Amino acid sequence: MHNSLESPILQPVIALLIWTLVMSFWLLFTRIPAMMAQKIVLDPKVPPKELTKDLPARVRWKADNYNHLMEAPTLFYAAALVVAFADPNNGAAVTAAWAYVVLRVMHSMVQVLINHIPSRLFLFLLSTVALAVVVWHGARAVFVF
């Protein structure tokens, strides 16, 4: 029996988790100094968006991207784990998973550096296609079709 923990699709999963941590540190290392410079008082009664609304856009973009990495990628993690256990040597799913990770990193870089919305949308759409391929392969393995 194959050990599913050796499944190649777990590599892009870990790569995206590492990227998400990179973005979280980038967010912290830009947001905290910006908040200190503006002397923002952390008031638990004030909604976070209101607290940070006056921060420079380049600072907010990093937080926005980090939030985006908490959204659609959760579907990727679930689908990749299904493939890891149900069809661990599925090369097409692994290729799509790596494409997803590369596209999400590219999306992050566009968002945090220039925030060009048409480019972000294009990369998001491409990454959604890659995600759909991973989900498709997971569904094929589980439902055996």
CNS distance restraints for C-alpha pairs under 8 A (distance, minus, plus):
assign (resid   2 and name CA) (resid   6 and name CA) 7.99 0.50 0.50
assign (resid   3 and name CA) (resid   7 and name CA) 7.48 0.50 0.50
assign (resid   4 and name CA) (resid  84 and name CA) 5.73 0.50 0.50
assign (resid   4 and name CA) (resid  85 and name CA) 5.27 0.50 0.50
assign (resid   4 and name CA) (resid  88 and name CA) 5.99 0.50 0.50
assign (resid   5 and name CA) (resid  10 and name CA) 7.64 0.50 0.50
assign (resid   5 and name CA) (resid  84 and name CA) 7.37 0.50 0.50
assign (resid   6 and name CA) (resid  10 and name CA) 7.68 0.50 0.50
assign (resid   6 and name CA) (resid  88 and name CA) 7.92 0.50 0.50
assign (resid   7 and name CA) (resid  84 and name CA) 5.41 0.50 0.50
assign (resid   7 and name CA) (resid  85 and name CA) 7.89 0.50 0.50
assign (resid   7 and name CA) (resid  88 and name CA) 4.84 0.50 0.50
assign (resid   7 and name CA) (resid  89 and name CA) 6.38 0.50 0.50
assign (resid   8 and name CA) (resid  12 and name CA) 7.99 0.50 0.50
assign (resid   8 and name CA) (resid  84 and name CA) 7.67 0.50 0.50
assign (resid   8 and name CA) (resid  88 and name CA) 7.04 0.50 0.50
assign (resid   8 and name CA) (resid  89 and name CA) 6.91 0.50 0.50
assign (resid   8 and name CA) (resid  94 and name CA) 6.64 0.50 0.50
assign (resid   9 and name CA) (resid  13 and name CA) 6.77 0.50 0.50
assign (resid   9 and name CA) (resid  80 and name CA) 6.37 0.50 0.50
assign (resid   9 and name CA) (resid  81 and name CA) 7.96 0.50 0.50
assign (resid   9 and name CA) (resid  83 and name CA) 7.45 0.50 0.50
assign (resid   9 and name CA) (resid  84 and name CA) 6.12 0.50 0.50
assign (resid   9 and name CA) (resid  88 and name CA) 7.22 0.50 0.50
assign (resid   9 and name CA) (resid  93 and name CA) 7.33 0.50 0.50
assign (resid   9 and name CA) (resid  94 and name CA) 4.91 0.50 0.50
assign (resid   9 and name CA) (resid  97 and name CA) 6.82 0.50 0.50
assign (resid  10 and name CA) (resid  14 and name CA) 6.23 0.50 0.50
assign (resid  10 and name CA) (resid  80 and name CA) 7.15 0.50 0.50
assign (resid  10 and name CA) (resid  81 and name CA) 7.44 0.50 0.50
assign (resid  10 and name CA) (resid  84 and name CA) 6.82 0.50 0.50
assign (resid  11 and name CA) (resid  15 and name CA) 6.12 0.50 0.50
assign (resid  12 and name CA) (resid  16 and name CA) 6.11 0.50 0.50
assign (resid  12 and name CA) (resid  94 and name CA) 7.77 0.50 0.50
assign (resid  12 and name CA) (resid  97 and name CA) 6.11 0.50 0.50
assign (resid  12 and name CA) (resid  98 and name CA) 5.44 0.50 0.50
assign (resid  12 and name CA) (resid 101 and name CA) 6.40 0.50 0.50
assign (resid  13 and name CA) (resid  17 and name CA) 6.31 0.50 0.50
assign (resid  13 and name CA) (resid  77 and name CA) 6.40 0.50 0.50
assign (resid  13 and name CA) (resid  80 and name CA) 7.15 0.50 0.50
assign (resid  13 and name CA) (resid  97 and name CA) 7.79 0.50 0.50
assign (resid  13 and name CA) (resid 101 and name CA) 7.99 0.50 0.50
assign (resid  14 and name CA) (resid  18 and name CA) 6.09 0.50 0.50
assign (resid  15 and name CA) (resid  19 and name CA) 6.19 0.50 0.50
assign (resid  15 and name CA) (resid 101 and name CA) 7.28 0.50 0.50
assign (resid  16 and name CA) (resid  20 and name CA) 6.08 0.50 0.50
assign (resid  16 and name CA) (resid 101 and name CA) 5.84 0.50 0.50
assign (resid  17 and name CA) (resid  21 and name CA) 6.37 0.50 0.50
assign (resid  18 and name CA) (resid  22 and name CA) 6.26 0.50 0.50
assign (resid  19 and name CA) (resid  23 and name CA) 6.24 0.50 0.50
assign (resid  19 and name CA) (resid 105 and name CA) 7.24 0.50 0.50
assign (resid  20 and name CA) (resid  24 and name CA) 6.18 0.50 0.50
assign (resid  20 and name CA) (resid  66 and name CA) 6.89 0.50 0.50
assign (resid  20 and name CA) (resid  69 and name CA) 6.48 0.50 0.50
assign (resid  21 and name CA) (resid  25 and name CA) 6.27 0.50 0.50
assign (resid  22 and name CA) (resid  26 and name CA) 6.13 0.50 0.50
assign (resid  23 and name CA) (resid  27 and name CA) 5.95 0.50 0.50
assign (resid  23 and name CA) (resid  62 and name CA) 7.11 0.50 0.50
assign (resid  23 and name CA) (resid  65 and name CA) 7.76 0.50 0.50
assign (resid  23 and name CA) (resid  66 and name CA) 6.04 0.50 0.50
assign (resid  24 and name CA) (resid  28 and name CA) 6.21 0.50 0.50
assign (resid  24 and name CA) (resid  63 and name CA) 7.96 0.50 0.50
assign (resid  24 and name CA) (resid  66 and name CA) 6.31 0.50 0.50
assign (resid  25 and name CA) (resid  29 and name CA) 5.98 0.50 0.50
assign (resid  26 and name CA) (resid  30 and name CA) 6.24 0.50 0.50
assign (resid  26 and name CA) (resid  62 and name CA) 7.15 0.50 0.50
assign (resid  27 and name CA) (resid  31 and name CA) 5.72 0.50 0.50
assign (resid  27 and name CA) (resid  59 and name CA) 7.34 0.50 0.50
assign (resid  27 and name CA) (resid  62 and name CA) 5.24 0.50 0.50
assign (resid  27 and name CA) (resid  63 and name CA) 5.74 0.50 0.50
assign (resid  27 and name CA) (resid  66 and name CA) 7.52 0.50 0.50
assign (resid  28 and name CA) (resid  32 and name CA) 5.72 0.50 0.50
assign (resid  29 and name CA) (resid  33 and name CA) 6.85 0.50 0.50
assign (resid  30 and name CA) (resid  34 and name CA) 6.28 0.50 0.50
assign (resid  30 and name CA) (resid  59 and name CA) 6.01 0.50 0.50
assign (resid  31 and name CA) (resid  35 and name CA) 6.03 0.50 0.50
assign (resid  31 and name CA) (resid  59 and name CA) 5.82 0.50 0.50
assign (resid  31 and name CA) (resid  60 and name CA) 7.61 0.50 0.50
assign (resid  32 and name CA) (resid  36 and name CA) 6.13 0.50 0.50
assign (resid  33 and name CA) (resid  37 and name CA) 6.01 0.50 0.50
assign (resid  34 and name CA) (resid  38 and name CA) 6.31 0.50 0.50
assign (resid  34 and name CA) (resid  55 and name CA) 6.69 0.50 0.50
assign (resid  34 and name CA) (resid  56 and name CA) 7.89 0.50 0.50
assign (resid  34 and name CA) (resid  59 and name CA) 7.47 0.50 0.50
assign (resid  35 and name CA) (resid  39 and name CA) 6.00 0.50 0.50
assign (resid  35 and name CA) (resid  40 and name CA) 5.34 0.50 0.50
assign (resid  35 and name CA) (resid  52 and name CA) 7.65 0.50 0.50
assign (resid  35 and name CA) (resid  55 and name CA) 7.11 0.50 0.50
assign (resid  36 and name CA) (resid  40 and name CA) 6.29 0.50 0.50
assign (resid  38 and name CA) (resid  55 and name CA) 7.85 0.50 0.50
assign (resid  40 and name CA) (resid  51 and name CA) 7.12 0.50 0.50
assign (resid  42 and name CA) (resid  46 and name CA) 7.99 0.50 0.50
assign (resid  42 and name CA) (resid  51 and name CA) 7.45 0.50 0.50
assign (resid  46 and name CA) (resid  50 and name CA) 6.53 0.50 0.50
assign (resid  46 and name CA) (resid  51 and name CA) 6.47 0.50 0.50
assign (resid  47 and name CA) (resid  51 and name CA) 6.42 0.50 0.50
assign (resid  48 and name CA) (resid  52 and name CA) 6.33 0.50 0.50
assign (resid  49 and name CA) (resid  53 and name CA) 5.79 0.50 0.50
assign (resid  52 and name CA) (resid  60 and name CA) 7.61 0.50 0.50
assign (resid  55 and name CA) (resid  59 and name CA) 6.48 0.50 0.50
assign (resid  55 and name CA) (resid  60 and name CA) 6.62 0.50 0.50
assign (resid  56 and name CA) (resid  60 and name CA) 6.53 0.50 0.50
assign (resid  57 and name CA) (resid  61 and name CA) 6.02 0.50 0.50
assign (resid  58 and name CA) (resid  62 and name CA) 7.01 0.50 0.50
assign (resid  58 and name CA) (resid 112 and name CA) 6.63 0.50 0.50
assign (resid  58 and name CA) (resid 113 and name CA) 7.18 0.50 0.50
assign (resid  59 and name CA) (resid  63 and name CA) 7.12 0.50 0.50
assign (resid  60 and name CA) (resid  64 and name CA) 6.16 0.50 0.50
assign (resid  61 and name CA) (resid  65 and name CA) 6.09 0.50 0.50
assign (resid  61 and name CA) (resid 111 and name CA) 6.29 0.50 0.50
assign (resid  61 and name CA) (resid 112 and name CA) 5.11 0.50 0.50
assign (resid  61 and name CA) (resid 115 and name CA) 7.24 0.50 0.50
assign (resid  62 and name CA) (resid  66 and name CA) 6.17 0.50 0.50
assign (resid  62 and name CA) (resid 111 and name CA) 7.51 0.50 0.50
assign (resid  62 and name CA) (resid 112 and name CA) 5.20 0.50 0.50
assign (resid  63 and name CA) (resid  67 and name CA) 6.24 0.50 0.50
assign (resid  64 and name CA) (resid  68 and name CA) 6.29 0.50 0.50
assign (resid  65 and name CA) (resid  69 and name CA) 6.27 0.50 0.50
assign (resid  65 and name CA) (resid 108 and name CA) 6.07 0.50 0.50
assign (resid  65 and name CA) (resid 111 and name CA) 6.64 0.50 0.50
assign (resid  65 and name CA) (resid 112 and name CA) 6.96 0.50 0.50
assign (resid  66 and name CA) (resid  70 and name CA) 6.68 0.50 0.50
assign (resid  67 and name CA) (resid  71 and name CA) 6.75 0.50 0.50
assign (resid  68 and name CA) (resid  72 and name CA) 7.03 0.50 0.50
assign (resid  69 and name CA) (resid  73 and name CA) 5.92 0.50 0.50
assign (resid  70 and name CA) (resid  74 and name CA) 6.46 0.50 0.50
assign (resid  71 and name CA) (resid  75 and name CA) 7.86 0.50 0.50
assign (resid  72 and name CA) (resid  76 and name CA) 6.93 0.50 0.50
assign (resid  73 and name CA) (resid  77 and name CA) 6.21 0.50 0.50
assign (resid  74 and name CA) (resid  78 and name CA) 6.38 0.50 0.50
assign (resid  75 and name CA) (resid  79 and name CA) 6.11 0.50 0.50
assign (resid  75 and name CA) (resid 131 and name CA) 7.90 0.50 0.50
assign (resid  76 and name CA) (resid  80 and name CA) 5.89 0.50 0.50
assign (resid  76 and name CA) (resid  97 and name CA) 7.90 0.50 0.50
assign (resid  76 and name CA) (resid 131 and name CA) 6.12 0.50 0.50
assign (resid  76 and name CA) (resid 134 and name CA) 7.49 0.50 0.50
assign (resid  76 and name CA) (resid 135 and name CA) 7.70 0.50 0.50
assign (resid  77 and name CA) (resid  81 and name CA) 6.15 0.50 0.50
assign (resid  78 and name CA) (resid  82 and name CA) 6.34 0.50 0.50
assign (resid  79 and name CA) (resid  83 and name CA) 6.34 0.50 0.50
assign (resid  79 and name CA) (resid 134 and name CA) 6.29 0.50 0.50
assign (resid  79 and name CA) (resid 135 and name CA) 5.26 0.50 0.50
assign (resid  79 and name CA) (resid 138 and name CA) 6.03 0.50 0.50
assign (resid  80 and name CA) (resid  84 and name CA) 6.03 0.50 0.50
assign (resid  80 and name CA) (resid  97 and name CA) 7.41 0.50 0.50
assign (resid  80 and name CA) (resid 134 and name CA) 6.68 0.50 0.50
assign (resid  80 and name CA) (resid 135 and name CA) 7.68 0.50 0.50
assign (resid  80 and name CA) (resid 138 and name CA) 7.38 0.50 0.50
assign (resid  81 and name CA) (resid  85 and name CA) 6.30 0.50 0.50
assign (resid  82 and name CA) (resid  86 and name CA) 5.81 0.50 0.50
assign (resid  82 and name CA) (resid  87 and name CA) 7.80 0.50 0.50
assign (resid  82 and name CA) (resid 138 and name CA) 5.65 0.50 0.50
assign (resid  82 and name CA) (resid 142 and name CA) 7.88 0.50 0.50
assign (resid  83 and name CA) (resid  87 and name CA) 4.99 0.50 0.50
assign (resid  83 and name CA) (resid  88 and name CA) 5.80 0.50 0.50
assign (resid  83 and name CA) (resid  90 and name CA) 7.51 0.50 0.50
assign (resid  83 and name CA) (resid  93 and name CA) 7.48 0.50 0.50
assign (resid  83 and name CA) (resid 134 and name CA) 7.76 0.50 0.50
assign (resid  83 and name CA) (resid 137 and name CA) 6.94 0.50 0.50
assign (resid  83 and name CA) (resid 138 and name CA) 4.87 0.50 0.50
assign (resid  83 and name CA) (resid 141 and name CA) 7.16 0.50 0.50
assign (resid  84 and name CA) (resid  88 and name CA) 4.37 0.50 0.50
assign (resid  84 and name CA) (resid  89 and name CA) 7.80 0.50 0.50
assign (resid  86 and name CA) (resid 138 and name CA) 7.25 0.50 0.50
assign (resid  86 and name CA) (resid 141 and name CA) 5.70 0.50 0.50
assign (resid  86 and name CA) (resid 142 and name CA) 6.40 0.50 0.50
assign (resid  87 and name CA) (resid 138 and name CA) 7.48 0.50 0.50
assign (resid  87 and name CA) (resid 141 and name CA) 5.94 0.50 0.50
assign (resid  90 and name CA) (resid  94 and name CA) 6.39 0.50 0.50
assign (resid  90 and name CA) (resid 137 and name CA) 7.91 0.50 0.50
assign (resid  91 and name CA) (resid  95 and name CA) 6.10 0.50 0.50
assign (resid  92 and name CA) (resid  96 and name CA) 6.17 0.50 0.50
assign (resid  92 and name CA) (resid 137 and name CA) 7.95 0.50 0.50
assign (resid  93 and name CA) (resid  97 and name CA) 5.99 0.50 0.50
assign (resid  93 and name CA) (resid 133 and name CA) 6.71 0.50 0.50
assign (resid  93 and name CA) (resid 134 and name CA) 5.02 0.50 0.50
assign (resid  93 and name CA) (resid 137 and name CA) 6.06 0.50 0.50
assign (resid  94 and name CA) (resid  98 and name CA) 6.24 0.50 0.50
assign (resid  94 and name CA) (resid 134 and name CA) 7.75 0.50 0.50
assign (resid  95 and name CA) (resid  99 and name CA) 6.19 0.50 0.50
assign (resid  96 and name CA) (resid 100 and name CA) 6.08 0.50 0.50
assign (resid  96 and name CA) (resid 130 and name CA) 5.10 0.50 0.50
assign (resid  96 and name CA) (resid 131 and name CA) 7.05 0.50 0.50
assign (resid  96 and name CA) (resid 133 and name CA) 6.26 0.50 0.50
assign (resid  96 and name CA) (resid 134 and name CA) 6.05 0.50 0.50
assign (resid  97 and name CA) (resid 101 and name CA) 6.33 0.50 0.50
assign (resid  97 and name CA) (resid 130 and name CA) 6.76 0.50 0.50
assign (resid  97 and name CA) (resid 131 and name CA) 7.02 0.50 0.50
assign (resid  97 and name CA) (resid 134 and name CA) 6.33 0.50 0.50
assign (resid  98 and name CA) (resid 102 and name CA) 6.16 0.50 0.50
assign (resid  99 and name CA) (resid 103 and name CA) 6.04 0.50 0.50
assign (resid  99 and name CA) (resid 127 and name CA) 7.29 0.50 0.50
assign (resid  99 and name CA) (resid 130 and name CA) 6.31 0.50 0.50
assign (resid 100 and name CA) (resid 104 and name CA) 6.09 0.50 0.50
assign (resid 100 and name CA) (resid 127 and name CA) 5.02 0.50 0.50
assign (resid 100 and name CA) (resid 128 and name CA) 7.66 0.50 0.50
assign (resid 100 and name CA) (resid 130 and name CA) 5.31 0.50 0.50
assign (resid 100 and name CA) (resid 131 and name CA) 6.19 0.50 0.50
assign (resid 101 and name CA) (resid 105 and name CA) 6.18 0.50 0.50
assign (resid 101 and name CA) (resid 127 and name CA) 7.97 0.50 0.50
assign (resid 102 and name CA) (resid 106 and name CA) 6.17 0.50 0.50
assign (resid 103 and name CA) (resid 107 and name CA) 6.01 0.50 0.50
assign (resid 103 and name CA) (resid 123 and name CA) 6.05 0.50 0.50
assign (resid 103 and name CA) (resid 124 and name CA) 7.51 0.50 0.50
assign (resid 103 and name CA) (resid 126 and name CA) 7.20 0.50 0.50
assign (resid 103 and name CA) (resid 127 and name CA) 5.54 0.50 0.50
assign (resid 104 and name CA) (resid 108 and name CA) 6.12 0.50 0.50
assign (resid 104 and name CA) (resid 123 and name CA) 7.41 0.50 0.50
assign (resid 104 and name CA) (resid 124 and name CA) 7.37 0.50 0.50
assign (resid 104 and name CA) (resid 127 and name CA) 6.60 0.50 0.50
assign (resid 105 and name CA) (resid 109 and name CA) 6.25 0.50 0.50
assign (resid 106 and name CA) (resid 110 and name CA) 6.22 0.50 0.50
assign (resid 106 and name CA) (resid 123 and name CA) 7.31 0.50 0.50
assign (resid 107 and name CA) (resid 111 and name CA) 6.09 0.50 0.50
assign (resid 107 and name CA) (resid 119 and name CA) 7.93 0.50 0.50
assign (resid 107 and name CA) (resid 120 and name CA) 5.56 0.50 0.50
assign (resid 107 and name CA) (resid 123 and name CA) 5.76 0.50 0.50
assign (resid 107 and name CA) (resid 124 and name CA) 6.81 0.50 0.50
assign (resid 108 and name CA) (resid 112 and name CA) 6.00 0.50 0.50
assign (resid 109 and name CA) (resid 113 and name CA) 5.84 0.50 0.50
assign (resid 109 and name CA) (resid 114 and name CA) 7.99 0.50 0.50
assign (resid 110 and name CA) (resid 114 and name CA) 5.58 0.50 0.50
assign (resid 110 and name CA) (resid 115 and name CA) 5.50 0.50 0.50
assign (resid 110 and name CA) (resid 116 and name CA) 6.54 0.50 0.50
assign (resid 110 and name CA) (resid 119 and name CA) 7.26 0.50 0.50
assign (resid 110 and name CA) (resid 120 and name CA) 6.46 0.50 0.50
assign (resid 111 and name CA) (resid 115 and name CA) 3.96 0.50 0.50
assign (resid 111 and name CA) (resid 116 and name CA) 6.70 0.50 0.50
assign (resid 111 and name CA) (resid 117 and name CA) 7.73 0.50 0.50
assign (resid 111 and name CA) (resid 120 and name CA) 6.62 0.50 0.50
assign (resid 115 and name CA) (resid 120 and name CA) 7.29 0.50 0.50
assign (resid 116 and name CA) (resid 120 and name CA) 6.26 0.50 0.50
assign (resid 117 and name CA) (resid 121 and name CA) 6.02 0.50 0.50
assign (resid 118 and name CA) (resid 122 and name CA) 6.18 0.50 0.50
assign (resid 119 and name CA) (resid 123 and name CA) 6.20 0.50 0.50
assign (resid 120 and name CA) (resid 124 and name CA) 5.96 0.50 0.50
assign (resid 121 and name CA) (resid 125 and name CA) 6.06 0.50 0.50
assign (resid 122 and name CA) (resid 126 and name CA) 6.25 0.50 0.50
assign (resid 123 and name CA) (resid 127 and name CA) 6.01 0.50 0.50
assign (resid 124 and name CA) (resid 128 and name CA) 6.08 0.50 0.50
assign (resid 125 and name CA) (resid 129 and name CA) 6.42 0.50 0.50
assign (resid 126 and name CA) (resid 130 and name CA) 6.45 0.50 0.50
assign (resid 127 and name CA) (resid 131 and name CA) 6.06 0.50 0.50
assign (resid 128 and name CA) (resid 132 and name CA) 6.03 0.50 0.50
assign (resid 129 and name CA) (resid 133 and name CA) 6.36 0.50 0.50
assign (resid 130 and name CA) (resid 134 and name CA) 6.51 0.50 0.50
assign (resid 131 and name CA) (resid 135 and name CA) 6.21 0.50 0.50
assign (resid 132 and name CA) (resid 136 and name CA) 5.93 0.50 0.50
assign (resid 133 and name CA) (resid 137 and name CA) 6.24 0.50 0.50
assign (resid 134 and name CA) (resid 138 and name CA) 6.23 0.50 0.50
assign (resid 135 and name CA) (resid 139 and name CA) 6.05 0.50 0.50
assign (resid 136 and name CA) (resid 140 and name CA) 6.10 0.50 0.50
assign (resid 137 and name CA) (resid 141 and name CA) 6.20 0.50 0.50
assign (resid 138 and name CA) (resid 142 and name CA) 6.21 0.50 0.50
assign (resid 139 and name CA) (resid 143 and name CA) 5.73 0.50 0.50
assign (resid 139 and name CA) (resid 144 and name CA) 7.64 0.50 0.50
assign (resid 140 and name CA) (resid 144 and name CA) 5.11 0.50 0.50
assign (resid 140 and name CA) (resid 145 and name CA) 5.19 0.50 0.50
assign (resid 141 and name CA) (resid 145 and name CA) 7.34 0.50 0.50
